[in-house]
Amino acid sequence: MLLLYTSVPFLILTLIVVRVARKLASPFAMLADLVNQVDKGQVDLPVMKPHWNREADLLTRAVVGALANFRKQTNQLVYDARTDVLTGMNNRRTFEEVIQEWIQDEAPFSIIVLDIDRFKSINDTFGHHAGDEVLKHIANIIQLSVRPEDVCARFGGEEFVVLLRNSESNVAFEIAERIRITVEESVLPIDRSVTISAGIAEYPKHSTTSTELFHLADNALYQAKEEGRNRTVTIQTVIK
């Protein structure tokens, strides 16, 4: 009986110590779990509530702040890697990723390749800064001419591409013509009219590979150039 009386206070004290230890350790365990999940991109950073332990509270806020800054920098790096700096459009890398994804999904789509006519003469006559303003102006027209689910990208130089999901080539032709006419009639940041030419191909009607599909649309673009520029051409090749 005496042993029981002496053991009870010890057990109670042990339970209290364990409970306090768990309370002290809980924020650190939470931080370890949070860091692990953030590293895997599986969780949003929580809104931190004050902790009764000052040291734990300071450490928690410091770690969460560092994670938030790390995520911000990571998101910026991802954005920069996928975006054309000048126009704010998707870049070639993003375009290539998307077209591969759509083909893997076997989702029908059309591609429009657009190119500014005689762009070199714009740079030579008005300077590269003016040329950049023309690029941004036309990029904006392209983006405003398509749906949110479509993908626009600056492919390089004065060439742009548009991927139109679930759209046949006749629909793509109408959209390309709308873009072309809008560019021709718009007020540009230089004292000169500017035109574009466009080429179109359709998946899977014209090809089932991304490389050949782009090549066919690019061929249609050059046909438009050879026929006098400022026009849209749809490739006529059909896969057998």
Phi, psi and omega per residue, in radians:
M1 nan -0.734 3.121
L2 -1.062 -0.685 3.132
L3 -1.093 -0.671 3.130
L4 -1.131 -0.772 -3.134
Y5 -1.098 -0.640 -3.126
T6 -1.387 -0.438 -3.098
S7 -1.406 -0.575 -3.080
V8 -1.037 -0.869 3.112
P9 -1.037 -0.637 3.138
F10 -1.148 -0.727 3.114
L11 -1.128 -0.734 3.129
I12 -1.097 -0.769 3.133
L13 -1.090 -0.706 3.122
T14 -1.088 -0.779 3.125
L15 -1.073 -0.701 3.125
I16 -1.118 -0.766 -3.132
V17 -1.098 -0.766 3.124
V18 -1.089 -0.762 -3.137
R19 -1.090 -0.775 3.119
V20 -1.127 -0.704 3.141
A21 -1.091 -0.711 3.117
R22 -1.143 -0.684 3.115
K23 -1.138 -0.675 3.119
L24 -1.201 -0.651 -3.079
A25 -1.414 -0.407 -3.023
S26 -0.987 -0.781 3.141
P27 -1.128 -0.552 -3.136
F28 -1.291 -0.664 3.067
A29 -1.127 -0.698 3.115
M30 -1.098 -0.717 3.134
L31 -1.132 -0.732 3.124
A32 -1.084 -0.763 3.124
D33 -1.152 -0.692 3.141
L34 -1.105 -0.802 3.130
V35 -1.049 -0.741 3.141
N36 -1.099 -0.765 -3.124
Q37 -1.244 -0.678 3.104
V38 -1.112 -0.683 3.128
D39 -1.067 -0.550 3.112
K40 -1.563 -0.034 -3.137
G41 1.216 0.527 -3.010
Q42 -1.804 -0.029 -3.024
V43 -2.618 2.621 3.003
D44 -1.565 2.616 -3.136
L45 -1.185 2.340 -3.090
P46 -1.371 2.816 2.983
V47 -1.416 2.077 -3.014
M48 -1.406 2.352 3.049
K49 -1.774 2.593 -3.141
P50 -1.004 2.436 3.107
H51 -1.827 2.529 -3.085
W52 -1.136 -0.444 3.100
N53 -1.579 2.045 -3.021
R54 -1.049 -0.782 -3.120
E55 -1.107 -0.766 3.124
A56 -1.125 -0.660 -3.138
D57 -1.130 -0.787 -3.139
L58 -1.122 -0.750 -3.125
L59 -1.151 -0.749 -3.137
T60 -1.052 -0.815 -3.128
R61 -1.137 -0.657 3.138
A62 -1.155 -0.770 -3.128
V63 -1.158 -0.804 -3.141
V64 -1.101 -0.679 3.089
G65 -1.100 -0.725 3.119
A66 -1.152 -0.697 3.113
L67 -1.138 -0.690 3.123
A68 -1.108 -0.735 3.119
N69 -1.169 -0.682 3.104
F70 -1.100 -0.767 -3.141
R71 -1.136 -0.694 3.123
K72 -1.065 -0.783 3.133
Q73 -1.156 -0.679 3.118
T74 -1.120 -0.784 3.120
N75 -1.071 -0.661 3.126
Q76 -1.164 -0.697 3.114
L77 -1.127 -0.708 3.110
V78 -1.121 -0.760 3.115
Y79 -1.059 -0.810 -3.124
D80 -1.096 -0.631 -3.107
A81 -1.253 -0.383 -3.064
R82 -1.914 0.012 -2.997
T83 -2.175 2.459 3.034
D84 -1.332 2.152 -3.018
V85 -1.089 -0.724 -3.038
L86 -1.216 -0.864 -2.992
T87 -1.700 -0.307 -3.067
G88 1.384 0.039 3.083
M89 -1.376 2.979 2.931
N90 -1.055 2.702 3.100
N91 -1.788 -3.087 -3.076
R92 -1.053 -0.675 -3.136
R93 -1.044 -0.793 3.136
T94 -1.125 -0.758 3.107
F95 -0.974 -0.814 -3.097
E96 -1.144 -0.633 3.097
E97 -1.150 -0.778 -3.090
V98 -1.156 -0.797 -3.092
I99 -1.113 -0.616 3.079
Q100 -1.166 -0.728 3.122
E101 -1.089 -0.765 -3.116
W102 -1.143 -0.664 3.117
I103 -1.198 -0.701 3.087
Q104 -1.096 -0.618 3.100
D105 -1.369 -0.129 -3.081
E106 0.989 0.661 3.113
A107 -1.557 2.152 3.132
P108 -1.121 2.488 3.119
F109 -2.829 2.916 3.036
S110 -2.122 2.677 3.098
I111 -2.093 2.358 3.037
I112 -2.008 2.212 3.020
V113 -1.888 2.157 -3.092
L114 -2.092 2.539 -3.127
D115 -2.476 2.396 3.131
I116 -1.312 2.234 -3.126
D117 -1.232 2.321 3.065
R118 0.880 0.812 -3.089
F119 -1.199 -0.565 -3.136
K120 -1.023 -0.685 -3.129
S121 -1.169 -0.474 3.074
I122 -1.154 -0.826 3.107
N123 -1.107 -0.719 -3.105
D124 -1.174 -0.627 -3.066
T125 -1.496 -0.754 -3.007
F126 -1.912 -0.166 3.141
G127 1.707 2.805 -3.068
H128 -1.216 -0.535 3.105
H129 -1.098 -0.772 3.101
A130 -1.127 -0.671 3.092
G131 -1.062 -0.702 3.101
D132 -1.111 -0.679 3.128
E133 -1.144 -0.642 3.086
V134 -1.135 -0.759 3.112
L135 -1.034 -0.790 -3.137
K136 -1.141 -0.682 -3.139
H137 -1.105 -0.813 -3.126
I138 -1.225 -0.648 3.075
A139 -1.029 -0.705 3.125
N140 -1.134 -0.723 3.104
I141 -1.064 -0.771 -3.138
I142 -1.063 -0.817 -3.091
Q143 -1.140 -0.587 3.138
L144 -1.367 -0.171 -3.059
S145 -1.676 -0.074 -3.076
V146 -2.150 3.013 -3.121
R147 -1.447 2.819 3.118
P148 -1.030 -0.567 -3.110
E149 -1.380 -0.176 3.084
D150 -1.425 2.818 -3.079
V151 -2.128 2.144 3.094
C152 -1.925 2.509 3.136
A153 -2.614 2.609 2.952
R154 -1.549 2.006 -3.056
F155 -1.360 -0.539 -3.141
G156 2.699 2.507 3.138
G157 0.997 -2.163 -3.138
E158 -1.791 0.331 -3.082
E159 -1.863 2.368 3.139
F160 -2.180 2.729 3.051
V161 -2.307 2.581 3.093
V162 -2.293 2.286 3.051
L163 -1.878 2.120 -3.084
L164 -1.916 1.809 -3.076
R165 -1.207 2.428 3.113
N166 0.954 0.657 -3.137
S167 -2.221 2.288 3.076
E168 -1.407 2.942 -3.041
S169 -1.125 -0.488 3.114
N170 -1.205 -0.606 3.060
V171 -1.201 -0.733 3.109
A172 -1.066 -0.650 3.126
F173 -1.084 -0.765 3.133
E174 -1.090 -0.727 -3.138
I175 -1.185 -0.744 3.120
A176 -1.080 -0.706 3.108
E177 -1.141 -0.673 3.103
R178 -1.099 -0.734 3.102
I179 -1.123 -0.802 -3.102
R180 -1.049 -0.827 -3.114
I181 -1.167 -0.684 3.126
T182 -1.092 -0.742 3.109
V183 -1.095 -0.809 -3.097
E184 -1.072 -0.635 -3.059
E185 -1.655 -0.102 -3.061
S186 -1.392 2.766 3.065
V187 -1.520 1.985 -3.066
L188 -1.700 2.832 -3.118
P189 -1.312 0.267 3.045
I190 -2.327 2.751 -3.118
D191 -1.474 1.153 -3.107
R192 -3.002 2.482 3.089
S193 -1.339 2.562 -3.132
V194 -2.228 2.451 3.117
T195 -2.195 2.863 3.072
I196 -2.286 2.770 3.020
S197 -2.084 2.699 -3.074
A198 -2.464 2.546 3.051
G199 -2.197 2.541 -3.020
I200 -2.278 2.468 2.973
A201 -2.478 2.781 -3.043
E202 -2.218 2.407 3.044
Y203 -1.803 2.328 0.011
P204 -1.673 0.187 -3.050
K205 -1.009 -0.802 -3.048
H206 -1.672 -0.497 3.098
S207 -2.911 2.760 3.119
T208 -1.957 0.136 3.088
T209 -2.100 2.540 -3.081
S210 -1.143 -0.704 -3.100
T211 -1.116 -0.843 -3.120
E212 -1.209 -0.639 -3.137
L213 -1.079 -0.802 3.096
F214 -1.109 -0.721 3.141
H215 -1.048 -0.716 3.133
L216 -1.167 -0.760 3.107
A217 -1.114 -0.655 3.114
D218 -1.166 -0.661 3.065
N219 -1.094 -0.714 3.102
A220 -1.108 -0.654 3.090
L221 -1.061 -0.816 -3.121
Y222 -1.201 -0.499 3.023
Q223 -1.121 -0.710 3.092
A224 -1.081 -0.673 3.109
K225 -1.131 -0.774 -3.097
E226 -1.183 -0.472 -3.121
E227 -1.497 0.078 3.052
G228 2.159 0.005 3.140
R229 1.196 3.061 3.122
N230 0.936 0.860 3.125
R231 -2.731 2.928 3.141
T232 -2.072 2.351 3.133
V233 -2.249 2.343 3.029
T234 -1.763 2.277 -3.139
I235 -1.086 2.494 -3.062
Q236 -1.740 -0.191 -3.129
T237 -1.111 2.309 3.084
V238 -2.141 2.309 -3.121
I239 -1.199 2.533 -3.105
K240 -1.869 nan nan
